[in-house]
Amino acid sequence: MMRGISSLSPSRTTSNSSTTQTSSPTRNSRELRTSSRKPAATRDEDAIALYNKWKITKDRPITYTPANSSPEPWNTKAAHAFVLAVELHNRDFERYALSQFVQNCGFMPFGPWTYIEKTTELYSAVRLFSNHWVAWNLKISDGHAKEYEGLAAANLVDQVPREVRDPRIYDLEHWYELCGHRFHTGCQHDPIMRQERMLAAANKRAKAPLPEVGGDEEQRMQQETAAPTEPRSPV
């Protein structure tokens, strides 16, 4: 039977009449607690439950779909699940948790932005996405998105060009590569840019002259190989 990580919680103290004994942590429990720099995430029961379920289903990252949301607790605890995945060094679950966060962040007006800034590495994928989301919302609202006040990401708003995309539409790989560090459009992870380039290439092919075939080609070759006509002498 596949084991979850519920047994990885800190050791519990049990009482037996006049004596108190501390249960010994399992080997996995000890490894998780000693390697974790952010133990709060490992104590989040929802994040642990999400991980245990994912270990069975092995779901792949979802693609952002406008106006859709995931059932609880994904739409409130995706960031916690991401942090837990990082602590467990499980990149597959990390990517899945990030995709859930991208899908549901629009339904988190007072979401875990402060939690992300306090518990994630500066250039982690969820931190980069969160920075872009906060700065983009402040940009398009002309600074009136009050729920983002006081966040470090709010100081990035001046770096956001007016034509910047909604960060949710980018491929997930965007947040794991250098282009995810910058506020710009035009990288290979931008689906709008990819479509524009495909249309431009198709239009270019449509305007190209068609190759000569059949009778037209034969006539052209005959004209090229025909001997020049001698000019007539004046009478």
N, C-alpha and C positions, 0 to 999 in steps of 0.2 A: 504494500500500500504506500502511495506517495505521501510523504509527510509534509505538512506545511511549516510555517515558521512561528506558529503560536508558541511553541516551546522555547523560542529564543528570547522571550521576555526575561527581565532581570529575575534573579533567584528570589524565591518567596520565603518568608519566615513562618514557621509553624510552631504552635505551642503544644506542649504535652504536660498537663498539670503543672508541676513545679519547675520544669526545664524548658528552655527555648532552643530549638535547633534550626539551623539555616540549611535549607536543601541545597545540594551541590548543583551548580549550573552544568548543563551539558557542554560538550566540547564546542558545538556550534554556537551555543549561547555565549560562551566566553570569547570566541573569535569575533562575533558580531559586536559585542560591547566594547572590546578593546580596539577594534579598527574603526569604530564610529566616532566621528567628531561632532555629530549632531544627533544625540540620542533621543531627542524629542520625537523625531519621525518614527523611530522604531517602536515607540510606545503608542503610536496612533493605531488603534484597533482597526479602523476602516482601511488604512493603507495595507496593513497586514492581511486583512480579509481579501482585498483586491488582488494582492500578490498570490495568495494561496489559490484563489479561483483561476487566475491567469496561468499558474503552473499546470493546471489540468487542461485548460482550453488552448493555451499557446496562441492566442489571438495575435494576428499581425497588426501593425499600425493602421489606423483608420485614416481615410482621406477626408479633409474638411468639406462639409456640406452645409451651405448657408441655412440658417434658421433651425437646424437640428440640434438636439441636446441629448446627452446620454443619461441613463437612469442614475439615481443615487447609488453609491456615494461618489461616482466618477465626476459629476458636475460640481462637486465641492472639495474633493480630496485628491484630485489628479496631481497637484503639485506635491502633496505629501507622498504619494506613490512614487513620483519621480525621484524624490530625495532618498526614499527607501531603496529604490533600484540602484542608485549610485552607491549607496553604502554596501549593497550586496554584490556590487560589480556585475550586475546582470544587464548587459547592454540591450538585449531584446526587450525585456520588461521596461527598461528606461525609455526606449523609443515608443513603445506602446503607450506608456503613461504620458509622454510628451504629446503624442497625437490626440489623446483624450483631453489634455489641457488646452491644446489649440482649438479643438472642437467646442469646448464648453466655456472658454474664458469670457465670451460675450454675455454669458448669463451670470457673471460674477461681478456686479457693479461695485461691491465692497469685498472683492475677492482677496486671495492670499498674496497680494503684492508685497506687503511688508514682510510676510513670512518668507517669501522667495529671496528678498534682498538680505535677510538675516541668516538664511540657512544654506544658500547655494553659492557655489564658486562663481567668481565674477564673469568668467567666460563659459560657463556651462550652457547647454542648449536651452534649458528652460529660462535661465536668467537673460540670455540674449533675446529670446522671444518676448519675455515679459517687458524688457526695456523698450523694445520696438512697439509693443502694444500700448504701453503707457504713453510714450512720446507721441505716437501716431494719434491717439485719442485726444491728447492735449492740442495737437496741431490742428486737427480738423474741427475742434470745438473752440478754437481761438483762446485756449487757456481756461475754458469754463467748466471743464470736467473736474469738479471739486474733489471727487473721491480719490484723485491721484495726488493731491497736495501733500507735500512733505516727503514724497518718495525721491530717492536718488535719481531714478529714471526720469523724473520730471525735469531735471536740469538738462536733459538731452534734446528737449523740444526744438531748440534753435538749430540743431543739426538735421532736422527732418525737412526735406524739400516738399513743396506743396503737392507735387505729383506722385509722392511715394504711395506704394500699394498698401492695401490692407495686409498686414503680415500673416494673416491666417491662410492666405492662398498659396504661399510658397511651399515648395516641396519640403518634406521634413529634413532632408539632407542639408538644406540651406543653413540650418541652425547648428550644424556640426562642421561647417567649413568657414573659411575666412570671409567669404562674401556676406555671411550672416552677422558680421561685426559692423557692417556699414549700412547707413540709411541711403539706399539708392535702388534704382530699378535697372534691369538689363542683364542680370546674371541668368545662367542656364536654369535656375530653379524657379524662375518667374513664368508661370504658365501663360500669362497674357503676352509677354515678350516672345515666348516660343511660338505662339499662334501668329503673331504679327510677322515674324520671320518666315514662317511657313507660307503665309499668304503672299508675302513679297516674292519669295522664290517661285511660287506658282504663277504669279503675274508675269514674272520675268520669262518663264518658260513659255507662257502663252503668247508673248509678244515676239519671241524669236521666230525668224523666217523658217517656214517648213522646208524640209529637204525636197529637192526636185526628184520626181519619180516618173516612171513610165515614159510616155511620149514626149513630155517636156524635156526630160533628161536626154533622150536620144536626139532631139532636135538641137539642143544646146551643143552636144558633142559634135554633131555634123557641122555646125557653123564654125566651131573652133578648128576643125581639121580641114575644112574646105580651102582650096587654093585661092589666093587673092585674084580678083578679076582684072584682066589687062585693061587699062584705060583706052578708049577709042581715040583714034587720031582724028584731028579736025579735017573736014572735007575741004 
